[in-house]
Structures are given as structure tokens and as C-alpha cells.
Amino acid sequence: MMKVLVTGSAGFIGFHTVNQLLGDGFEVVGLDNINDYYSPQLKYARLTEAGIDQENIKWYSLVQSYTNPNYRFVRMNLEDKQQLFSLFQSEKFDYVINLAAQAGVRYSIENPDVYVQSNIIGFHYLLEACRHFAVKHLVHASSSSVYGANAKIPFSEDDKVDSPVSLYAATKKSNELMAHAYAHLYDIPVTCLRFFTVYGPWGRPDMAPMLFAKAISDSKPIKVFNNGEMERDFTYVGDIVNGIVQVTGTPFESGLRYRVLNIGNGSPVNLMDFISELEKGLEKEAVKNYMPMQAGDVPKTWASQDNLTRITGYTPNVPLTEGIQEFARWFQNYFYAQEVH
């Protein structure tokens, strides 16, 4: 049985990735530092869904899931080099899926230090661990933010990406360069996936779908940036996770050890249309507060999916209407019911 380390496993995409891998018969170790960038209680709730209770979690100790014998979890920072190396040495992972990072474009403007610590230093130690403990494939979460203010549409992996407009984007581009160097020097197969806007159940409360849903439910105005003149390649989390798992097991083409691939829906949605679908899902109209563009934001994202589809056969198949209904159902029945009332 193949063993996979999933970092950021208490996070939005990490939680769903763990579930998919377990369903596909992998042995999984989850790692997360459960920081307070957003409510740790949501992270603990995700872990509980996976059979890991909060009271059993201690730093650096593996906890066995009580719902799945193939899942264990450890609380750890990637910056804890000695502990990280010890974990790699004892567990002998076949694959590593790195979804751990300090997230958020706007937060990187307010708190730059934590981005360098987590996204640069932490990722460096992860690369070192993969180098020293013979990992078969490292799959790393990059971001569409590396495209910056790219005017060419759709975004292609061949586009120039050396003009980031936020520190978050700069750290993600740095990760790609670091990964390329390690793949070249030490023969470590690395895939960097540039994620586009991901939404769905168990989402992050700092992201637009959750911010919008909470404000609409509370009858408070939602902030609509750039006066609504924005488009995003909104991608349902189930499609993203299918792509992650597909690419993890897909061999590299002959002679290659490094690849960068977009992973999104390949079909941009106008922000106002997204809000309209959310209003239908929540059965309530939004109060809209139109605002100018925020620093670090871009007006449009659109993923070219050609390379990922060619290599893995990846095809996103959850339309926006269906994805929003799933998200709205979870939000109302779980998140809003428990967090607010």
C-alpha cells in the first residue's frame, strides 16, 4: 500500500484530499500546525470528520483516526526541521502532497514575516526531507497568483511570471524555482500545481464564497471589489482534489523531473454571476457594497487546462450551479448553524 504525506491536512483542500486518498486505498499521514490565521475550530472540526479528536492532538505525536485505520495525523510546523526529518525517517513516504502554506493575498500585505517563515523556510525543509528520504513524487500547491497582472488570456504555464503583485504570489513563485533546482540537482520528481479559485463545502472563512455567504445570511452588505468587474476561474473542490490525486500517480514523461501545471475549471465566471448563484443557493438577496480594486488583486483569472488534461486526462465536471448548491447546503446546515447560532 502506497503511503502519502499530506501537509496542510486540516485545511480546506487538504481535508478533501485526505478523504479522496483514503477512499482510493492509500495509507495517509496528515500534517498541520493548526494556526490561527482563521478559526482553529473549523480546522479541528475537519479533523473530527476524519476521526481525529481535538483532545488527542499533541505537538509532534501521531494520532490514529478512529474512523479509518489508514489515517494518522501529526501537529507540526514545516519549519520544525528536526521533527520533520524524524517523521520522514520513520514513515518512509512514497508521495508527498504539500498543501501547507500561509495563505491569503491581502494578509501578506499586513503580515509579511509569516509568509517567508512558512512558505520559504518551511518549504525548503520539506524539499530537503524529500531529497534525503527518497520520495517518489512531491506534488506542491502553487497558485494562479504567480501570473500577477498577466494580460494574456487564458493563463498558460508558458507565460512570463516574474512580476508578482503580492508577497504571497512572490513566495509561491519562489517555491516553483526552489522545486526546479531540487528536481534538477537531486533527481526528485516535482509537480507544482497552480490552483485557481477553489470553492466548496468546508471552505476557508477568509475567502469570498464564505465571506459572501455569511454576510448574506446576516443581512449585511458584501464587499464587491472593482465594482463587480472581476472574473475568476471558480473551481469546485472535488474537481481540484481529483486532479491532485490523478497527477500524484501519473509518471513523468521520459527524461523530465519537474513540471508546472494549471489546475482550475478552465472557464472564468463573472463575480456578479457567482453572487447571483449564491443568492439562489441561500435563497436570500445580497446587499452589495461596490468598492474599488484592492491592492494585490487582479481583474481576471482563467486557467488553460490543456497540459493537465493531456498528461492526466483531468476534466472538471462540477458546474457552478451544482457546486454552489453543495456549498450553500453545507454552509447553512453546518457552518452557519454551529458558528453563529
C-alpha positions as CSV (number, residue, x, y, z in Angstrom):
1,M,0.0,0.0,0.0
2,M,1.4,3.4,-1.0
3,K,1.9,5.9,1.8
4,V,1.2,9.6,1.3
5,L,2.1,12.6,3.5
6,V,-0.5,15.4,3.1
7,T,0.7,18.7,4.6
8,G,-2.0,21.2,5.4
9,S,-4.4,18.3,6.1
10,A,-6.6,20.3,8.4
11,G,-7.1,22.9,5.7
12,F,-9.8,23.2,3.1
13,I,-8.2,21.4,0.2
14,G,-6.1,19.2,2.5
15,F,-9.2,17.8,4.3
16,H,-10.8,16.8,1.0
17,T,-7.5,15.4,-0.4
18,V,-7.1,13.1,2.6
19,N,-10.7,11.8,2.2
20,Q,-10.1,11.1,-1.5
21,L,-6.8,9.3,-0.9
22,L,-8.3,7.2,1.8
23,G,-11.2,6.3,-0.4
24,D,-8.7,5.3,-3.1
25,G,-6.9,2.9,-0.7
26,F,-3.8,4.9,0.2
27,E,-2.3,5.0,3.6
28,V,-2.2,8.7,4.7
29,V,-0.4,10.7,7.3
30,G,-1.8,14.3,7.7
31,L,0.3,17.1,9.0
32,D,-0.8,20.6,10.0
33,N,0.2,23.3,12.5
34,I,-3.5,24.3,13.1
35,N,-2.5,28.0,13.2
36,D,-5.0,30.8,14.0
37,Y,-4.9,32.6,10.6
38,Y,-8.6,31.7,10.6
39,S,-10.7,29.9,13.2
40,P,-8.8,26.8,14.5
41,Q,-12.2,25.4,15.5
42,L,-13.1,24.9,11.8
43,K,-9.8,23.1,11.3
44,Y,-10.5,20.9,14.4
45,A,-14.0,20.2,13.0
46,R,-12.5,19.0,9.7
47,L,-10.1,16.7,11.7
48,T,-13.0,15.4,13.7
49,E,-14.8,14.5,10.5
50,A,-11.7,12.4,9.6
51,G,-11.7,10.7,13.0
52,I,-9.1,12.8,14.8
53,D,-10.4,14.4,18.0
54,Q,-9.0,17.7,19.3
55,E,-8.3,16.4,22.8
56,N,-6.0,13.7,21.4
57,I,-3.8,16.1,19.4
58,K,-0.4,17.0,20.8
59,W,2.6,18.6,19.1
60,Y,4.8,16.0,17.2
61,S,2.7,13.0,18.2
62,L,1.0,10.8,15.6
63,V,-2.7,10.4,16.3
64,Q,-4.6,7.4,14.9
65,S,-8.0,8.1,13.3
66,Y,-10.8,6.2,15.0
67,T,-12.8,6.1,11.7
68,N,-10.1,4.9,9.3
69,P,-7.2,2.6,10.1
70,N,-5.2,4.0,7.2
71,Y,-5.2,7.6,8.6
72,R,-2.9,9.2,11.2
73,F,-2.4,12.9,11.9
74,V,0.5,14.9,13.4
75,R,0.6,18.6,14.5
76,M,3.8,20.1,13.3
77,N,5.3,23.1,11.5
78,L,7.3,22.5,8.4
79,E,9.9,24.9,9.9
80,D,10.5,22.2,12.7
81,K,13.3,20.7,10.7
82,Q,14.4,18.1,13.2
83,Q,10.9,16.8,13.8
84,L,10.1,16.8,10.1
85,F,13.2,14.8,9.3
86,S,12.4,12.3,12.1
87,L,8.9,11.9,10.7
88,F,10.2,11.2,7.2
89,Q,12.8,8.8,8.5
90,S,10.3,6.7,10.5
91,E,7.4,6.8,7.9
92,K,9.2,6.3,4.6
93,F,6.6,8.1,2.5
94,D,6.1,7.2,-1.2
95,Y,4.5,10.5,-2.1
96,V,4.2,14.0,-0.5
97,I,1.3,16.4,-1.3
98,N,2.3,19.8,0.1
99,L,-0.8,21.9,0.7
100,A,0.7,23.6,3.7
101,A,1.3,27.4,3.3
102,Q,0.5,30.7,4.8
103,A,-2.5,31.6,2.6
104,G,-4.1,34.8,1.7
105,V,-3.1,37.6,-0.7
106,R,-4.3,40.6,1.4
107,Y,-3.0,39.2,4.7
108,S,0.5,39.0,3.1
109,I,0.5,42.8,2.9
110,E,-0.2,43.1,6.7
111,N,1.9,40.2,7.9
112,P,4.8,39.6,5.6
113,D,7.1,37.8,8.1
114,V,5.0,34.7,8.5
115,Y,4.9,34.2,4.7
116,V,8.7,34.0,4.5
117,Q,8.9,31.7,7.6
118,S,6.2,29.3,6.4
119,N,6.3,29.4,2.6
120,I,10.0,29.8,2.1
121,I,11.8,28.3,5.0
122,G,9.2,25.6,5.7
123,F,9.2,24.6,2.0
124,H,13.0,24.5,1.9
125,Y,13.0,22.0,4.8
126,L,10.3,19.9,3.0
127,L,12.4,19.8,-0.1
128,E,15.4,18.7,2.0
129,A,13.3,15.9,3.6
130,C,12.2,14.7,0.2
131,R,15.8,14.8,-1.0
132,H,17.2,12.8,1.9
133,F,14.4,10.2,2.2
134,A,13.9,9.2,-1.4
135,V,10.3,10.4,-2.0
136,K,8.9,9.2,-5.4
137,H,7.0,12.3,-6.2
138,L,6.4,15.7,-4.5
139,V,3.2,17.5,-5.5
140,H,3.2,21.1,-4.4
141,A,0.4,23.6,-4.3
142,S,1.4,26.7,-6.2
143,S,-1.1,29.4,-7.1
144,S,-2.6,31.3,-10.0
145,S,-1.5,34.4,-8.2
146,V,2.0,33.9,-9.7
147,Y,0.5,35.2,-13.0
148,G,0.2,38.7,-11.4
149,A,-1.3,41.2,-13.7
150,N,-0.9,39.0,-16.7
151,A,-3.0,40.4,-19.6
152,K,-2.8,37.3,-21.8
153,I,-5.9,35.1,-21.5
154,P,-6.2,32.2,-20.8
155,F,-3.2,31.9,-18.4
156,S,-0.7,29.3,-19.8
157,E,2.2,27.7,-17.9
158,D,4.5,29.1,-20.6
159,D,3.5,32.7,-19.7
160,K,6.1,35.0,-18.1
161,V,5.5,35.0,-14.3
162,D,8.2,37.3,-12.9
163,S,6.1,40.3,-11.9
164,P,4.1,39.2,-8.8
165,V,1.8,41.8,-7.3
166,S,1.7,40.4,-3.7
167,L,4.3,38.9,-1.4
168,Y,2.1,35.8,-1.3
169,A,2.5,35.4,-5.0
170,A,6.2,36.1,-4.7
171,T,6.6,33.2,-2.2
172,K,4.7,30.9,-4.5
173,K,6.9,31.7,-7.5
174,S,10.0,31.3,-5.2
175,N,8.7,27.8,-4.3
176,E,8.5,26.9,-8.0
177,L,12.1,28.0,-8.6
178,M,13.3,26.1,-5.5
179,A,11.5,23.0,-6.6
180,H,13.0,23.2,-10.0
181,A,16.5,23.5,-8.6
182,Y,16.0,20.4,-6.3
183,A,14.4,18.4,-9.1
184,H,17.5,19.2,-11.3
185,L,20.1,18.7,-8.6
186,Y,18.8,15.7,-6.8
187,D,16.5,13.9,-9.3
188,I,13.4,14.5,-7.2
189,P,10.2,14.4,-9.3
190,V,8.2,17.5,-8.5
191,T,4.9,18.8,-9.9
192,C,3.8,22.3,-9.0
193,L,0.1,22.8,-9.4
194,R,-1.1,26.4,-9.9
195,F,-4.5,26.4,-8.2
196,F,-7.2,28.7,-9.4
197,T,-10.1,29.9,-7.2
198,V,-11.3,26.9,-5.2
199,Y,-14.7,26.8,-3.5
200,G,-17.0,24.2,-1.9
201,P,-18.0,22.7,1.5
202,W,-15.6,23.1,4.4
203,G,-14.1,26.2,2.7
204,R,-11.9,28.8,4.2
205,P,-13.8,31.6,6.0
206,D,-11.4,34.3,4.6
207,M,-12.3,33.5,1.0
208,A,-15.0,35.3,-1.0
209,P,-17.6,32.4,-1.0
210,M,-17.6,32.1,2.8
211,L,-17.4,35.9,3.4
212,F,-20.3,36.4,1.0
213,A,-22.4,33.6,2.4
214,K,-22.0,34.8,6.0
215,A,-22.8,38.4,5.1
216,I,-25.8,37.5,3.1
217,S,-27.1,35.2,5.8
218,D,-26.7,38.0,8.4
219,S,-28.3,40.6,6.1
220,K,-25.1,42.6,6.0
221,P,-23.5,44.1,2.9
222,I,-21.0,42.2,0.9
223,K,-17.8,43.9,-0.5
224,V,-17.8,43.7,-4.2
225,F,-14.4,44.8,-5.4
226,N,-13.6,46.6,-8.7
227,N,-17.3,47.4,-8.8
228,G,-18.1,43.8,-9.7
229,E,-15.9,43.9,-12.9
230,M,-14.0,40.8,-12.0
231,E,-13.8,37.3,-13.3
232,R,-12.5,34.2,-11.5
233,D,-11.9,30.6,-12.7
234,F,-14.0,29.3,-9.8
235,T,-13.3,25.5,-9.4
236,Y,-15.2,23.1,-7.2
237,V,-13.0,21.5,-4.6
238,G,-14.0,17.9,-5.7
239,D,-12.6,18.6,-9.2
240,I,-9.4,20.1,-7.7
241,V,-8.9,17.1,-5.5
242,N,-9.5,14.6,-8.3
243,G,-6.8,16.5,-10.3
244,I,-4.3,16.4,-7.4
245,V,-4.7,12.6,-6.9
246,Q,-4.6,11.9,-10.6
247,V,-1.3,13.9,-11.1
248,T,0.3,12.3,-8.0
249,G,0.1,8.9,-9.6
250,T,0.9,10.0,-13.1
251,P,4.5,9.2,-14.2
252,F,6.7,11.9,-15.7
253,E,7.4,11.9,-19.4
254,S,10.8,10.5,-20.3
255,G,13.7,12.5,-19.0
256,L,11.6,15.0,-17.1
257,R,11.7,15.5,-13.3
258,Y,9.8,18.8,-13.0
259,R,6.5,20.2,-14.3
260,V,4.2,23.2,-13.6
261,L,0.6,22.6,-14.4
262,N,-2.5,24.8,-14.1
263,I,-5.4,23.3,-12.2
264,G,-8.7,25.0,-12.4
265,N,-12.1,24.9,-14.2
266,G,-10.9,26.5,-17.5
267,S,-14.0,28.7,-17.6
268,P,-14.0,32.1,-15.9
269,V,-17.1,33.3,-14.2
270,N,-18.1,36.9,-13.7
271,L,-18.2,37.8,-10.0
272,M,-21.8,39.1,-10.3
273,D,-22.9,35.8,-11.7
274,F,-21.2,33.9,-8.9
275,I,-23.0,36.1,-6.4
276,S,-26.3,35.5,-8.2
277,E,-25.9,31.7,-7.9
278,L,-25.0,32.1,-4.2
279,E,-28.2,34.2,-3.7
280,K,-30.2,31.3,-5.2
281,G,-28.4,28.7,-3.1
282,L,-29.0,30.6,0.1
283,E,-32.5,31.8,-1.0
284,K,-31.7,35.4,0.0
285,E,-30.6,38.5,-1.8
286,A,-27.3,40.1,-1.1
287,V,-26.8,43.7,-0.1
288,K,-23.9,44.8,-2.3
289,N,-21.3,47.4,-1.4
290,Y,-19.4,48.2,-4.5
291,M,-15.7,49.0,-3.9
292,P,-12.5,49.8,-5.9
293,M,-9.9,47.2,-6.7
294,Q,-7.8,46.0,-3.8
295,A,-4.0,46.1,-3.7
296,G,-2.6,42.7,-4.8
297,D,-5.8,41.7,-6.6
298,V,-6.2,41.1,-10.4
299,P,-9.3,41.6,-12.5
300,K,-9.4,38.2,-14.2
301,T,-8.1,34.7,-13.8
302,W,-8.5,31.9,-16.4
303,A,-6.7,28.6,-16.5
304,S,-5.6,26.9,-19.6
305,Q,-6.1,23.2,-18.8
306,D,-4.5,21.7,-21.9
307,N,-1.4,20.4,-20.3
308,L,-3.0,18.8,-17.2
309,T,-5.7,17.2,-19.4
310,R,-3.1,15.9,-21.8
311,I,-0.9,14.4,-19.0
312,T,-3.7,13.0,-16.7
313,G,-7.0,13.1,-18.5
314,Y,-8.2,15.7,-15.9
315,T,-11.6,17.1,-16.7
316,P,-13.5,19.3,-14.2
317,N,-17.2,18.1,-14.2
318,V,-19.0,20.0,-11.5
319,P,-20.8,23.0,-12.9
320,L,-21.1,26.2,-10.9
321,T,-24.8,25.8,-10.2
322,E,-24.3,22.3,-8.7
323,G,-21.1,23.3,-6.8
324,I,-22.8,26.4,-5.3
325,Q,-25.8,24.3,-4.2
326,E,-23.4,21.9,-2.4
327,F,-21.6,24.7,-0.8
328,A,-24.8,26.5,0.3
329,R,-26.2,23.3,1.8
330,W,-23.1,22.7,3.9
331,F,-22.9,26.4,4.9
332,Q,-26.5,26.5,6.2
333,N,-26.6,23.1,7.8
334,Y,-23.2,23.0,9.4
335,F,-21.1,26.2,9.4
336,Y,-23.8,28.9,9.9
337,A,-25.9,26.8,12.2
338,Q,-22.9,26.0,14.5
339,E,-20.7,29.1,14.2
340,V,-23.4,31.7,14.5
341,H,-26.4,30.3,16.3
